[in-house]
């Protein structure tokens, strides 16, 4: 007899909502449970960009040489908190091991297998939600502050072209200045990906997707879940602050908070967080037309509905440490160097990207409870990979052949 219990998706960020919509399309009855407002977590403050070119992991061979500077320096794209370092040593050891060239390339290949589907899957979901008005298709521009940094990144640019075939057009300083006149005239090299697009408001996009999910018969519940356990052969029990729920299958898509469900009835996985920040310049949403990447500074400049957002960098300091004002000052200072006419800043934000030490997400069934499906650990690619992740989760849940080889994303790789 077919199990009449619903599938429960935990987490209503972009990844969780995408999973819920895809499952719903297959005819499954789906409940989406979120402890806060949908899209109010990491989805709210991200860099808004569908980064199809994002196959270069944080695990880079040159990072091994830069480690002392990362531990001692402050004003740089990646920083490590000294107070959190003892807790991070096991994670950091695995991370550094995956910085070896053969590991790093394998990670890029695995990411590329997902990224090849990213744009089409994202567009399909956004159109389903009737939210095309929130898309901006001006493209993506990346600029380098020195000829040396441009040359050092040449291998990564070639790898992007090889794995993804992205139509990257290289630019000199004059072409950059013509394309984006507001930029400071100090970027000698760059490239443009003219087919790129971004969201004008990722939280609103997520909420419109949730509204479509509910219109199509889905159920949204606000509750803070804390435990998943086996109830019977084909049934799971979920315990929350407000109620207890039963499900035929559970999808954990709670981002960096997915770790709260691990290590009890489920296996332990080395999930941590990359803390990212943003600064909003509310009067400058029209100052640039492209999303502009500043690889030397480690963040993006994004024209949005509510202003210009400078978003990115990586801080390894855990979930519980307060916001680091030095990170905010760093982003604002670098943004003003790139765009000298920037006006006042207003909103600042700290978010938590779910991160595993090999820069790959976990997408697949739990080894301990086979009717639990993992969908977390997307690092800075959660928005980009949400659509294809949702499709893969629906294929796993229904037993359909997966669109992508899931072997690199199996949580068993950390055994």
C-alpha positions in Angstrom: 0.0 0.0 0.0 1.3 3.4 -1.0 2.5 5.6 2.0 0.0 8.5 2.4 2.3 10.6 4.6 3.7 13.7 2.9 7.3 14.5 2.1 8.6 17.1 4.4 11.2 19.6 3.2 13.1 21.4 6.1 14.2 24.9 5.1 12.6 27.6 3.0 15.6 29.2 1.5 16.2 29.0 -2.2 17.4 25.4 -2.1 14.6 24.1 0.1 11.9 25.9 -1.9 13.3 24.5 -5.2 13.2 21.0 -3.7 9.6 21.5 -2.6 8.5 22.8 -6.0 10.2 19.9 -7.9 8.7 17.3 -5.6 5.3 18.8 -6.0 5.6 18.6 -9.8 6.1 14.8 -9.5 2.7 14.5 -7.8 4.0 14.2 -4.2 2.2 15.8 -1.3 4.8 18.2 0.2 5.0 20.1 3.5 7.6 22.9 3.7 8.7 23.7 7.3 10.7 26.8 8.0 11.5 28.4 11.4 11.6 32.0 10.1 10.2 33.9 7.1 11.0 32.2 3.8 14.1 33.5 2.1 15.2 35.5 5.2 18.4 33.6 5.9 21.4 33.3 3.6 19.1 33.6 0.6 18.3 37.2 1.7 21.8 38.6 1.7 23.6 36.8 -1.0 25.3 38.2 -4.2 22.1 37.6 -6.2 24.0 36.1 -9.1 23.4 32.8 -11.1 27.1 32.1 -11.2 27.3 29.4 -14.0 31.0 30.1 -14.2 31.5 29.2 -10.5 33.4 25.9 -10.9 36.6 27.1 -9.2 36.5 26.0 -5.5 37.9 27.7 -2.5 40.2 24.7 -2.3 43.0 26.1 -4.5 46.7 24.9 -4.5 48.0 28.4 -3.9 46.0 28.6 -0.7 48.5 26.3 1.0 51.2 29.0 0.5 48.9 31.8 1.7 47.8 30.1 4.9 50.1 32.0 7.3 48.9 35.3 5.8 45.3 34.2 6.2 45.8 33.4 9.9 47.7 36.6 10.6 46.1 39.1 8.2 42.8 41.0 8.5 42.1 43.1 5.5 41.8 40.3 2.9 39.1 38.3 1.1 39.4 35.2 3.4 40.0 35.3 7.1 40.1 32.8 9.9 39.1 33.6 13.5 41.8 32.7 16.0 39.3 31.9 18.7 37.4 29.5 16.4 40.5 27.9 15.0 40.8 25.0 17.6 37.3 23.9 16.8 38.0 24.0 13.1 41.2 22.0 13.0 39.7 18.7 11.8 37.6 20.5 9.2 40.6 22.7 8.2 42.8 19.6 7.8 40.4 18.1 5.4 40.0 21.4 3.6 43.7 21.8 3.1 44.1 18.2 1.9 41.6 19.0 -0.9 43.7 21.9 -2.0 46.1 19.5 -3.7 46.0 20.0 -7.4 44.4 16.6 -8.3 41.7 17.1 -5.6 41.0 20.7 -6.7 40.6 19.7 -10.3 38.2 16.9 -9.4 36.1 19.3 -7.4 35.9 21.7 -10.4 34.8 18.8 -12.6 32.1 17.8 -10.1 30.8 21.4 -9.7 30.8 21.8 -13.5 28.5 18.8 -13.8 25.9 20.7 -11.8 26.6 24.1 -13.2 25.9 23.0 -16.8 22.3 22.8 -15.7 22.2 25.8 -13.4 20.9 28.5 -15.7 18.1 26.5 -17.4 16.9 25.0 -14.1 16.9 28.4 -12.4 15.0 30.1 -15.2 12.4 27.3 -15.3 11.7 27.7 -11.6 11.5 31.5 -11.8 9.1 31.3 -14.7 7.0 28.8 -12.9 6.7 31.3 -10.1 5.7 34.0 -12.6 8.6 36.1 -11.2 10.4 37.0 -14.4 10.2 40.7 -13.5 12.8 40.1 -10.8 15.5 38.9 -13.3 18.1 41.2 -14.7 20.1 40.0 -17.7 22.8 42.6 -18.1 25.6 40.1 -17.7 28.6 39.6 -15.5 31.9 41.6 -15.5 35.0 40.6 -13.6 37.9 43.0 -13.2 41.5 42.6 -11.9 43.3 45.3 -10.1 46.8 44.3 -11.3 48.3 42.5 -14.3 49.9 40.0 -12.0 46.6 38.9 -10.5 45.1 38.6 -14.0 48.0 36.4 -15.0 47.8 34.3 -11.9 44.1 33.6 -12.6 44.7 32.5 -16.2 44.6 28.8 -15.4 41.2 29.2 -13.7 39.8 31.1 -16.7 41.0 28.4 -19.0 39.5 25.7 -16.8 36.1 27.5 -16.8 36.2 27.6 -20.6 37.3 23.9 -20.8 34.6 22.6 -18.4 31.7 24.9 -19.1 32.4 26.5 -22.4 31.4 29.9 -21.0 31.6 32.7 -23.6 34.1 34.8 -21.6 35.3 37.8 -23.6 38.5 39.3 -22.3 38.7 43.1 -22.0 41.5 45.7 -21.6 41.2 48.8 -19.4 39.8 51.0 -22.1 37.0 48.5 -22.8 36.3 48.1 -19.1 36.0 51.9 -18.7 33.7 52.1 -21.7 31.5 49.3 -20.4 31.2 50.6 -16.8 32.2 54.3 -16.7 31.6 54.6 -12.9 34.5 52.2 -12.2 37.8 53.7 -11.0 40.2 53.7 -14.0 42.5 51.2 -12.2 41.5 47.8 -13.6 43.9 46.9 -16.4 42.2 43.6 -17.3 38.9 41.8 -17.1 36.4 39.6 -18.8 32.6 39.8 -19.5 30.1 37.0 -19.6 27.3 38.7 -21.4 24.7 35.9 -21.0 24.8 36.1 -17.2 21.8 37.2 -15.1 21.0 38.0 -11.5 18.1 38.6 -9.2 17.0 42.1 -8.2 15.6 40.8 -4.9 16.4 37.2 -4.0 14.1 37.2 -0.9 11.1 38.4 -2.9 11.9 35.8 -5.5 11.9 33.1 -2.9 8.6 34.3 -1.4 7.0 34.3 -4.8 8.1 30.8 -5.4 6.6 29.8 -2.0 3.4 31.5 -2.9 3.3 29.4 -6.1 4.0 26.3 -4.1 1.0 27.1 -1.8 -1.3 27.9 -4.8 -0.5 24.5 -6.2 -1.5 22.7 -3.0 1.6 22.8 -0.9 1.6 23.5 2.8 4.0 26.0 4.5 4.4 25.6 8.3 6.4 27.8 10.6 8.1 25.7 13.2 11.6 25.1 14.6 12.4 21.4 14.2 15.1 19.7 16.3 14.9 16.0 15.8 14.2 13.4 13.1 13.7 9.8 14.1 12.5 6.5 12.7 8.8 5.8 13.6 8.0 2.7 11.5 9.2 1.0 8.4 8.0 3.7 6.0 7.5 6.6 8.4 9.6 9.3 10.0 8.7 11.4 13.0 9.9 15.0 13.2 9.8 16.9 16.5 9.4 20.6 16.6 8.6 23.3 19.1 5.0 23.7 18.0 4.1 20.1 17.0 5.2 16.6 15.9 4.9 15.6 12.3 5.1 12.4 10.3 6.6 12.0 6.9 7.3 9.3 4.3 10.5 11.1 3.4 12.4 14.1 4.7 14.6 16.5 2.8 17.1 18.4 4.9 17.8 21.7 3.1 18.3 24.0 6.1 21.7 25.4 4.9 24.3 25.9 7.6 21.7 24.8 10.2 21.4 21.4 8.6 24.1 20.3 11.0 21.6 20.5 13.9 20.0 17.3 12.6 23.3 15.4 12.2 25.1 13.1 14.6 22.1 11.7 16.5 19.8 9.5 14.5 21.7 10.6 11.4 25.4 10.3 10.5 27.9 13.1 11.3 29.2 15.1 8.5 31.9 17.9 8.6 29.5 20.7 7.9 30.6 24.2 8.9 30.0 27.7 7.6 31.6 30.3 5.4 30.4 33.6 6.9 29.7 36.2 4.2 28.9 39.9 4.6 27.2 42.6 2.6 27.0 46.3 2.6 24.1 48.2 0.8 24.5 51.6 -0.8 20.8 52.5 -1.2 21.2 55.5 -3.5 23.5 53.8 -6.1 21.4 51.0 -7.7 21.8 52.6 -11.1 25.5 53.4 -11.0 26.5 50.2 -12.8 24.6 47.9 -15.1 26.5 44.6 -14.8 27.2 42.5 -11.7 30.9 43.3 -11.2 33.2 40.7 -9.6 36.3 41.9 -7.8 38.3 38.7 -7.6 41.3 40.4 -5.8 38.9 41.8 -3.2 36.7 38.7 -3.0 33.3 40.1 -3.5 30.7 41.2 -6.0 29.1 44.6 -6.7 25.4 44.0 -7.6 22.8 46.5 -8.9 19.5 45.7 -7.1 16.0 47.0 -6.7 17.0 48.6 -3.3 20.4 49.9 -4.2 23.9 48.6 -4.9 25.0 45.6 -2.8 28.6 44.8 -2.2 28.5 41.1 -1.1 30.9 38.3 -0.5 34.3 37.5 1.3 34.8 34.4 3.4 35.2 34.4 7.2 35.7 31.1 9.0 34.4 31.8 12.5 31.4 29.5 13.1 27.7 30.1 13.6 27.7 31.7 17.0 30.3 34.5 16.8 28.9 38.1 16.4 29.3 40.1 13.3 32.9 41.2 12.7 33.0 45.0 12.0 36.4 44.7 10.3 34.8 42.6 7.6 32.2 45.3 7.0 34.8 48.0 6.9 36.9 46.0 4.5 34.1 45.5 2.0 33.0 49.1 2.2 36.5 50.4 1.7 37.2 48.1 -1.3 33.9 49.0 -2.8 34.6 52.7 -2.6 38.0 52.2 -4.2 36.4 50.4 -7.1 33.5 53.0 -7.4 34.7 56.3 -6.1 31.3 58.1 -6.4 29.5 55.7 -4.1 27.2 57.5 -1.7 26.1 56.6 1.8 25.9 53.0 3.1 23.0 51.7 5.1 22.1 48.1 5.6 24.9 45.7 6.6 24.4 41.9 6.9 26.1 38.7 8.1 25.0 35.4 6.6 26.1 31.8 6.9 26.9 29.7 3.9 26.9 25.9 4.5 30.3 24.6 3.8 32.0 21.2 3.6 35.7 20.8 3.4 35.8 19.8 -0.2 33.6 22.6 -1.5 30.9 20.2 -2.7 27.3 19.9 -1.5 25.8 16.7 -0.1 23.0 15.6 -2.3 21.7 12.1 -1.6 20.2 9.7 0.9 21.4 9.3 4.4 23.2 6.1 5.2 21.5 5.8 8.6 17.9 6.7 7.7 17.4 5.9 4.0 14.2 7.9 3.7 16.1 11.1 4.7 17.6 13.0 1.8 20.4 15.5 2.2 20.5 18.7 0.2 22.9 21.1 1.8 26.5 22.4 1.8 26.3 24.5 -1.4 28.9 27.1 -0.1 28.4 30.3 -2.1 26.5 28.6 -4.9 23.2 28.0 -3.1 21.2 30.4 -5.3 23.0 29.1 -8.5 22.5 25.4 -7.8 19.1 25.5 -6.2 17.2 24.6 -9.3 19.3 21.5 -10.3 19.5 20.4 -6.6 15.7 20.5 -6.5 15.5 18.4 -9.6 18.0 15.9 -8.3 16.2 15.6 -5.0 12.9 14.9 -6.7 14.6 12.2 -8.8 16.1 10.6 -5.7 12.7 10.7 -3.8 10.8 9.1 -6.7 13.5 6.6 -7.8 13.9 8.3 -11.2 17.3 8.1 -12.9 19.4 11.1 -11.8 20.1 13.9 -14.3 23.7 14.1 -12.9 26.1 11.5 -11.6 25.6 11.8 -7.8 28.7 9.9 -6.7 30.8 13.1 -6.0 28.0 14.5 -3.8 27.3 11.4 -1.6 27.8 12.0 2.1 29.6 8.6 2.3 32.7 10.3 0.9 33.4 11.5 4.5 33.4 8.1 6.1 
